[in-house]
Amino acid sequence: MKVVTALGWYDKMNCGDESYKLAFPTIFTNYEWRFVDKLTAEIVDQSDAIVLGGGDIMSNTFLNQFAFINKPKHAISVSCTNSTDVNKLTGFQNIIVRDHNSLDILKNKGIQAKYMPDISFCLHPDKMRGKRLIRKEFTAHKGELYEKVVVIVMNGHLADAESNSYDVRKFINFHKLAYDLGHIIDYTPASFIFLPFGQQPPWDDRAPNIWVAQKCKFWRKNIVIWNELSVQDILDIVSGADAVISTRLHSTIFSIVGHAHFIDIIHNHKNAALLKTIEKQQHGVSYEGFDAEKVLAILKDLIWKQDSKELQVLADKQRSLLKGLGDLRLVG
């Protein structure tokens, strides 16, 4: 089989990026895949093609590594910003972005690109296994498991002490969110499980997870996951929940493919672009303008909402679009 190497934010204990290790071979079945965070002469020599992706990685750190590569090269399931240096995209056979905002940016700069959903939409969760894992974790943590379960994913970047120390607004916003979520958790008749999507300092999700969990008065009904879980474990747990409060792009994507009702706390361009692209802006709430009572009312409604047909249709549509991506010729 031809060898394709994917360059990205790999082996950093980040669930979203690690999910691409499952997704790329699922879509492109005719290649042997390797995943690296840095290209070397040896890696390039052993590869038949190089892929930049997936993720928000159209930056100089990654693009500079493609400057002298004569192998077929592609950018797949990526996003960009206005600061992306499009001059460094010369020679890419295919540029496939995962949101309409990135597509517009590149087209306005004269770069031909195509849109496809984030490739992790192709993944399939096991809802029943997820429910078993939830019960197993609550038993191990001696937590009180309610009939309804909500997953919370707190992005480690929100509690970045170095960044927040230079911006008082960020400091205040994070602490306000922590207390607001503690209030919401206490007044929602459900158990809560804090899942870490990132587990490598300085942006370790377990830090903001425990910070929020400590704000809860009725703490026995909540658990914080400390141990490392596989991508499939996390995907299954999300699908086994009744609702998700998400602050990461892939916790929202996992919610959709797992048909779990979700609230996306928007604090970066990636989540905002995703919701706009899939026309689900109503699922997003502002981080800076977070309204605790409004979110509490929404969450109470979501956990008792039985119909997930809207999410099923959405997930099926994304998977259907991705089927055509597998026909893309990466080598030759």
N, C-alpha and C positions, 0 to 999 in steps of 0.2 A: 504494500500500500504506500501511496505517496505520503510524505510527512509534512504536516502543516504546523507551524509554531505560532501560537498566539502570545502577543506581548501585552501585558496589562498589569494591574495591581494585584498580582497573584502571590499566594503563600504569605499573606499578611493577616490571616485569621479574620477575614471579612467575608461574611456569608454571601453578600450580594455578588462580590467578585468571584468567590469560589463557586458560585452557582453556574458560572459560565463553563466551568470544567465539565459539568453535566450537560449543559445546553448545546454547546458547539458540536460534540460528537453525536448528539441526538438529531440535530438538523443535518449535519454533513457527515453521513455515515460511511462515505467511501474513502476517508482519510484517517491516517493515524495522527492524533493530536498531541502536542506538547504545549505546556503553559509555563511561561517564564516572566520575570519582572525586569529582565535586562538582557539585551542581545549581545552575544559575543561572536567573534569570528567563527569559532567552532560550531556554535548553535546555528548560525546562518548557513554554514557549509553543509550541515547535516539536514537542512530543511529544503523542501521543494517549493514552499511558499511561506510568506510571513503575513500574519493578520494582526492589525492593531485593533484590539477590542477584547471584550467589550468594556463599556464604562465611560465615565467623564474624563477621558485621558487624551484628548486632542491638544496636548500641551507640548511645549518645547522639550520637556524631560523625555517624552516618548518619541515625538516626531523627529528629533535630532538623530535618533538611532537608525532612522530609515534613509539617511542622506546618501549613503554609498552602497545600498543594497541593490543588486542586479537581479534578484529573484522576483517572481510575481509577488506583489504586495497589495493588500486590501485593508480597508477600514470597515469594520462590521460591528453593528450594535453600539455605536458611539454617540456622544453628544458633544456639542461645542458651545463656545460663547463668542462674543464679538472680539475678544482678545486673541482668538485662535489665529496663528500665523498660517494663512492659506498658501503662502509661497512654499511651505514645506510639505504640501500635499501633492506636489508634482510627481508623476510616475505611479500613483496609485491606480490600479485597474478598476477598482470599485470602491466607492465611498457610500456606505449605507448607515444612515443616522436613525436614532430611535425616537425622535420627536419632531414635530413640525417646526418648532422654533429653530432648531439646529438646521433643518432643511432650508428655511428662509434665510438664515444668516449666510450659509454657504452660497446659495443661489444669488444673493445680493452682492456677493464678492466674486461672482463669475465662476464658481466651482460647481461642476455637475455632481449631483448626489441624488440618492433615492431614500425614501422612507420605508422602514420596516419596524414593527414593534420590537421592543427589547427582546433579545433572543431567549431570555429566561422564561418568557411566557409559554414556551413549549413544554415546560416541566409539568409533571403530573403528581399531585399529592395523594396520599392515602388517608382519607378523613378518619376512618375507623381506627387505623393505627395511631393517628394523631390523638384521638380521644384516649386511647390506652396509654400513650406516653404522658398525657396530661395527668391522668390518674396516678400513674407510676411516680411522677415527679412530686405530686402533692402528698403521696404516701411517704416518700423518702424524706420530704421536708416537714412532715407532720402538720401539713396545712389543712384547713377546713375547706373542703371542695363543695361549692354550691352547685345548684342545677345549671346555672349559666356561668360561662367562663369568658373572660376578656383577656386578650394578649396585649401587652404594652411593649412597644419598642422605642427606647429613648436613644437618640443618636449621640454618641460620645462627643461629637463636635460641639454640642450645645453646652457642655460642661468644661470646655477647653479653658483651663485656668489661665494659661499664658495669653490667649487671645482676649478673654473676657476682662482681664485685669487692665487692658488698655482701652476698653470701651465700657463705660458705666451702664449704657443702655443694655448691652448684652448680658451683663451681670444681673441687672434688675429683671430683665425678661426671663432669664432662666430660673431665677429664684421664685418669681411670681408663678411661672408655669408649674414648678414643683409643688408649691402649696395649693394651687388650683387643682392639679391632678389628685393630690391627696384628698381634697374635699370631694371631688367627683367619685373617687374610689370608695370613700366612706359611705357615701349616700347612694351607691348603686348596689342593688341586691344581686351581686355576682362575686365570684372569686376572680382574682387577677394574677396573671403569670407574667413576670418581666423576662423577656427574651433578649439576650445580647446578640445582635447581628455583627458587631465588631468587638473583638477581644484582644486587641493589641494596643498598648499605650502609644501615644498619649490620648488616643480617641477610643478608649475602651468603654463600650456601652454599659458595662456593669457599674461604672462610677455614677452616671446619672440615674441608672435604674435603682440603686440602693438609696440614692439621695431622695428620690420621689417616694420610694417605699417607706422611708423613715418618717414621712409626713403623714402617714395614715394612722388614725386612731384605732381602727378595727383591723389590726395587722395580721391576725391569725388566718384570715381568709385569702391572704396573698402570699406568693412565693417569688423569690428572686433566683433565677438560674445562674449558677456560678461555673458549672462544669461545661466543657466544650462539647457542643452538639454538632452532628453532621448537617450538611445542607438539607438532606432529605428529612432528617429529624425535625429541623426547624420548619420546613415547608409543611410537614404533616401536622405539627402542633398548631401552626397558624390555621390550617384548614379545619382542624378539630375544634376550634374556638367558635363562640357565638358572635364575637365582634373583635375588632382590632383597633387600637389607637396607634397610629403609625407616624414615625418621624424619619423614616428611611425610605428611599425609593423602592428597594426590593421587598420591604415588609408590606408596602402597598401592592406591589405586583403579586407577591405570594398570597395576599388576601384575595385578589381578583381570581387567580387560578384556583384558589381553594374555596371560592364562593363564600368567603367570610365577610360580613358587612364591616366596613371600615370607616374611620375618621382619620384624615391625613392632616397633621399639623404642619402647615407649609412654612418652611424657613429657608429654603434654597431654590435655585432655579430648576433643578432636576425634577422635583416633585410637582412644581407648578406647571412645568412643560408637559409632564406626563398627563396630568389631569386635564389640561387644555386639549391635548392631542386626542385623548379618548373621550372627550366631551363629558367629563364627570367632575366639573369644577364644584358642584354642590357637595361633594364629599370632602372638600378641603376647608380648613379653618385657619385663620391667621395666627401665626406664632406671636407676633408683636401685639396684635389686638385680641388675644385669646379671651373669650367670654365663658367663664366656668359654668354659669347657670345654663347658658344656651347649649353647651356641649353636654352637660349632664342630662338635659332633656332629650337630646338627640340619642345619646348612648342608651338611655333607658328604653327608648323606642326600638333601637336596633337589636338589643339582646333578645327581645321577644318577637322579632320579625322573622316569620317562618319562610317567607317567599324569597328565594335567592335567584330567581329566574333571570333577573336583570344582569347579575354578575356572571351567570352561566353563559348567557348570550354573548356578553362582552369577552369572556375568556375564550370561547369557541371562535369568535371573530379574530382574535389576535393569533390563535394557533393556526387558523386557516390561512391568514396572511403569511405566516412564517413558512408554511409548506413550500411555497414557491422559492424561498430562499435556498432551500436544499439543492435546487437545480443549478445554482451558481457554480461555475467552473473556477476553482481556485488555482489549479495548476495547469500550465500550458495554454 
